[in-house]
């Protein structure tokens, strides 16, 4: 009989001090500042510099850090744009690992995730940081960052078509309601789908000028509820399941006010795991009167 619950997986990330992680993120962000400054002046990206300076840092982050530490440190940074791009690069690469992509594909995915928003360099800062609702014309201009990014990457020596397509397609949705081309289903490239999931997740868990950060669990739950409309069902289910599996052992707050520890993940319903509270166990897949509020820091 197949056990529907799953303990912590073998690819769970090992813990390293949060301060070391912050230092590595700061170094990566400084490299990205230089890369973006070059791109803004020249209209193209030094792809080799991205490969040499950004990819090794991302691989080190993924090899050395516990996922809960990773997620915590990818939230609420002072310079949203820089940390967002780095975060999407890291999360996209992590998805590539879970999809068992080749090393070459994962390297390209790291570049694609990091550069997915490079087209925003051509959007005025006052629009990007506007705290209120954008006008119709402002929003139409912002949507063009996908096209601008594609053109910049496509025109850069050493760039791949997959990296350019990720910039173009990361806001496309499988139900055809995305932009800029309103693609449907498998018309969207694999890189576009992966980077799109990482982009939405990281944006929702981060504080922005126009909205506060949302709890990580709440974001995962919302992505799960919309899995079969906005996102590729296979990719988003894998993303949610793997994150939940890697959070086995983490402490969570529940809607009944109690605090417990995730013991096992229900593979059929990963958002409703088995929780241990003191000496008692609560199977959330059978008890829908109780929900997780968020992970306990």
C-alpha positions in Angstrom: 0.0 0.0 0.0 1.4 3.4 -1.0 2.0 5.8 1.8 0.5 9.1 0.9 2.7 11.0 3.3 6.3 11.8 2.6 9.1 12.7 5.1 11.9 15.2 4.4 13.4 14.4 1.0 17.1 13.6 0.3 17.6 16.9 -1.5 16.7 18.9 1.6 19.1 21.8 1.8 21.6 22.0 4.7 21.6 24.9 7.1 24.2 27.6 7.0 24.3 30.8 9.0 21.9 33.5 7.8 24.6 36.2 8.1 26.8 34.4 5.6 23.8 34.1 3.3 23.1 37.8 3.5 26.7 38.6 2.7 26.5 36.4 -0.4 23.3 38.0 -1.5 24.9 41.5 -1.1 27.9 40.5 -3.2 25.6 39.1 -5.9 23.5 42.3 -5.9 26.7 44.4 -6.4 27.6 42.3 -9.4 24.1 42.8 -10.8 24.3 46.6 -10.3 27.3 46.7 -12.5 25.7 44.4 -15.1 22.5 46.5 -15.2 24.5 49.8 -15.5 26.3 48.4 -18.5 23.0 47.2 -20.0 21.4 50.6 -19.5 24.2 52.4 -21.3 24.9 49.9 -24.1 21.4 48.4 -24.6 22.8 44.9 -24.4 23.9 42.5 -21.6 27.4 41.2 -20.9 26.3 37.6 -20.8 29.7 36.2 -20.1 30.0 38.4 -17.0 26.6 37.2 -15.8 27.7 33.6 -16.3 31.0 34.1 -14.5 29.8 36.3 -11.6 26.2 35.3 -10.9 25.9 31.6 -11.7 28.6 30.4 -9.2 27.0 32.4 -6.4 23.6 30.9 -7.1 25.0 27.4 -7.2 26.7 28.0 -3.9 23.5 29.3 -2.4 21.5 26.2 -3.5 24.2 23.8 -2.3 24.7 25.4 1.1 21.4 26.6 2.5 18.3 25.3 4.2 15.2 26.2 2.2 13.5 28.0 5.0 16.6 30.3 5.4 16.6 30.8 1.6 13.0 31.9 1.5 13.3 34.1 4.5 16.3 36.0 3.1 14.7 36.4 -0.3 12.0 38.7 1.3 11.7 42.4 2.0 15.1 43.6 0.9 15.8 47.3 0.6 16.5 47.3 -3.2 13.5 45.3 -4.4 14.5 45.1 -8.1 18.0 43.7 -7.5 17.0 41.1 -4.9 13.9 40.2 -6.9 16.0 39.4 -10.0 18.6 37.4 -7.9 15.7 35.6 -6.1 14.0 34.6 -9.3 17.3 33.4 -10.7 17.9 31.2 -7.6 14.3 29.9 -7.5 14.3 29.2 -11.2 17.5 27.2 -10.9 16.1 25.3 -8.0 13.1 24.3 -10.1 15.5 23.2 -12.8 17.2 21.0 -10.2 13.8 19.5 -9.2 13.0 18.9 -12.9 16.4 17.1 -13.4 17.5 19.5 -16.1 21.1 19.2 -17.4 23.8 21.4 -15.9 23.9 23.4 -19.1 20.1 24.0 -18.9 20.3 25.0 -15.3 23.1 27.5 -16.1 20.9 29.0 -18.8 17.9 29.0 -16.4 20.0 30.9 -13.8 20.8 33.5 -16.4 17.2 33.6 -17.6 15.8 34.1 -14.2 18.3 36.8 -13.2 17.7 38.8 -16.4 13.9 38.2 -16.8 13.1 41.9 -15.8 16.0 43.6 -17.5 13.6 45.3 -19.8 12.4 47.4 -16.9 15.6 49.4 -17.3 13.7 51.2 -20.1 10.7 52.0 -17.9 10.8 55.3 -15.9 11.5 54.8 -12.2 8.6 57.0 -11.2 6.2 54.5 -12.9 7.9 51.3 -11.5 7.9 52.7 -7.9 4.4 54.4 -8.1 2.6 53.5 -4.9 -0.9 53.9 -6.3 -2.7 52.3 -9.2 -1.2 52.7 -12.6 -3.1 54.4 -15.4 -4.0 52.4 -18.5 -1.2 54.0 -20.5 1.3 53.4 -17.6 0.4 49.8 -17.3 0.6 49.2 -21.1 4.1 50.7 -21.0 5.1 48.5 -18.0 3.9 45.4 -20.0 6.4 46.3 -22.7 9.3 45.4 -20.4 8.9 41.9 -21.6 9.5 42.9 -25.2 12.3 45.3 -24.2 14.0 42.5 -22.2 13.7 40.1 -25.1 15.3 42.5 -27.5 18.2 43.3 -25.2 19.0 39.7 -24.4 18.4 38.5 -28.0 20.9 41.2 -29.2 23.5 40.3 -26.7 26.5 38.1 -27.8 26.5 34.7 -26.1 22.8 34.8 -25.1 20.6 31.8 -25.8 17.1 31.8 -27.3 15.7 30.2 -24.1 17.1 33.1 -22.0 15.5 35.7 -24.3 12.2 33.8 -24.4 12.0 33.7 -20.6 12.1 37.5 -20.5 9.4 37.7 -23.2 7.1 35.1 -21.8 7.3 35.2 -18.0 4.0 37.0 -17.8 2.2 34.7 -20.2 -0.5 32.4 -18.6 -1.5 29.0 -19.8 -5.2 30.1 -20.0 -4.2 32.8 -22.6 -4.8 35.8 -20.3 -1.1 36.8 -20.0 1.0 39.2 -22.0 2.5 40.3 -24.3 1.2 37.7 -26.8 -1.6 36.0 -24.9 0.0 32.6 -25.5 -1.9 29.4 -24.5 -0.6 26.2 -22.9 2.4 24.8 -24.6 2.8 27.8 -26.8 4.8 29.1 -23.8 8.4 27.9 -23.6 9.5 25.8 -20.7 11.8 28.5 -19.5 9.0 31.0 -19.7 6.8 28.8 -17.5 9.5 28.2 -14.9 10.6 31.8 -14.6 7.0 32.9 -14.5 6.2 30.8 -11.4 9.4 31.9 -9.6 8.6 35.6 -10.5 5.0 35.5 -9.1 6.0 33.6 -6.0 8.9 36.0 -5.1 6.9 39.1 -5.9 4.0 38.0 -3.7 6.2 37.3 -0.7 8.0 40.6 -1.0 7.0 44.1 0.2 6.3 46.4 -2.8 5.4 50.1 -3.1 1.8 49.0 -3.8 1.3 46.0 -1.5 2.7 44.5 1.7 4.4 41.1 1.7 2.1 38.0 2.1 3.0 35.0 4.3 4.8 32.3 2.3 2.2 29.7 3.1 -0.6 32.0 1.9 1.2 32.6 -1.3 1.7 28.9 -1.9 -1.9 28.2 -1.1 -3.1 30.9 -3.6 -0.8 29.5 -6.3 -2.2 26.0 -5.6 -5.8 27.2 -5.9 -5.0 28.8 -9.3 -2.7 26.0 -10.5 -4.9 24.9 -13.4 -5.5 28.3 -14.9 -2.6 30.7 -14.7 0.3 28.3 -14.4 1.3 25.0 -16.0 -0.2 22.4 -13.7 2.8 20.1 -13.7 5.4 22.8 -13.0 3.4 24.7 -10.3 2.4 21.4 -8.5 6.1 20.3 -8.5 7.1 23.7 -7.2 4.6 23.7 -4.3 5.2 20.1 -3.4 9.0 20.4 -3.4 8.9 23.5 -1.2 6.5 21.9 1.2 8.7 18.7 1.3 11.8 20.8 2.1 9.9 22.5 4.9 9.3 19.3 6.8 10.6 19.9 10.4 9.6 23.6 10.3 7.4 25.1 12.9 4.0 26.5 11.8 1.2 28.6 13.3 -2.3 27.3 13.0 -5.7 29.0 12.8 -6.7 27.5 16.2 -3.8 29.4 17.8 -1.6 26.4 18.4 1.9 26.0 17.1 3.2 22.7 15.7 5.8 21.1 13.5 5.4 19.7 10.0 6.1 16.0 10.2 5.1 14.6 6.8 3.7 15.9 3.6 0.6 14.4 2.0 1.6 13.8 -1.6 -2.0 14.0 -2.7 -2.6 17.3 -1.0 0.8 18.9 -0.2 -0.7 22.1 1.3 -2.3 20.1 4.1 0.5 18.1 5.9 0.6 16.1 9.1 1.3 18.4 12.0 2.7 17.4 15.5 1.6 19.5 18.5 3.4 18.3 21.6 2.5 14.6 21.7 -0.6 14.8 19.4 -0.8 14.7 15.6 -3.2 16.6 13.3 -3.7 15.4 9.8 -4.8 18.6 8.0 -5.9 16.6 4.9 -8.7 15.1 7.1 -9.4 18.1 9.4 -10.4 21.1 7.2 -11.5 23.1 10.2 -7.8 23.9 10.9 -5.4 25.6 8.5 -1.8 26.7 8.6 -1.5 30.5 9.0 2.2 30.7 8.2 5.6 29.4 9.1 7.0 30.4 12.4 10.3 32.3 12.2 
